[in-house]
Amino acid sequence: MVGGDRLSTTVIAGVLLCLVAIGMVSMEQDDPGEPAPAKGRPTDSGPLMAAISGIYFGVFFTLLSATGEEGGYWPIVAARIGSLTVVLVAVVFTLRFRGGSLGPRLSGRALVGLALLSGTLDAGANVLFVIATQHGVLSLVAVLTSLYPAITVLLARIAYSERLRVVQRIGLAVAATGVVLVTAG
């Protein structure tokens, strides 16, 4: 909207509902058997880390949309190379300065297949985002894109039969209402 997008009252209401829904479906339930997290470091604050992550997602998607049609899909390739570089640096750092353990050993074709599927779906989602921003309004595309926690919760319900808490069910309903208002407006 700062960039000049003009939205109707209906769309603004839908956007606000979607933002509320994201928080509702993302709420976690405290596990009474798990120790409380350590306090004192900024990285121990879930809401702070969520806000920082949200800002970086927003910056990434805003920059991705600013590339325009003439950039093609090269910005996505550059983003993938950048994220791969960060992961490789983290692995080298962990191996060199943290005792060399990267966690439990995992192997098998299923693991490789899931990793490839995950990367393919992520890159595909970014391609669809670029297409959507080239043909739509960034503020609306960004809000609809940010509803991915709702999809994650639904997939957990479908694939793993996870039980949805009441707040998550209400959040999914609020998200659906918000999407209807955004697309209708």
Buried (B, 14 or more C-beta within 10 A) or exposed (E): EEEEEEBEEEBBBBBBBBBBBBBBBBEEEEEEEEEEEEEEEEEEBEEEEEEEEEEEBEEBBBEBBEBEEEEEEEBBEEBBEEEEEEEEEEEEEBEEEEEEEEEEEEEEEEEEEEEEEEEEEBBEEBEEBBEBBEEEBBBBBBBBBBBEBBEEBBEBBEEEEEEBBEBBBBBBEBBBBBBEBBEEB
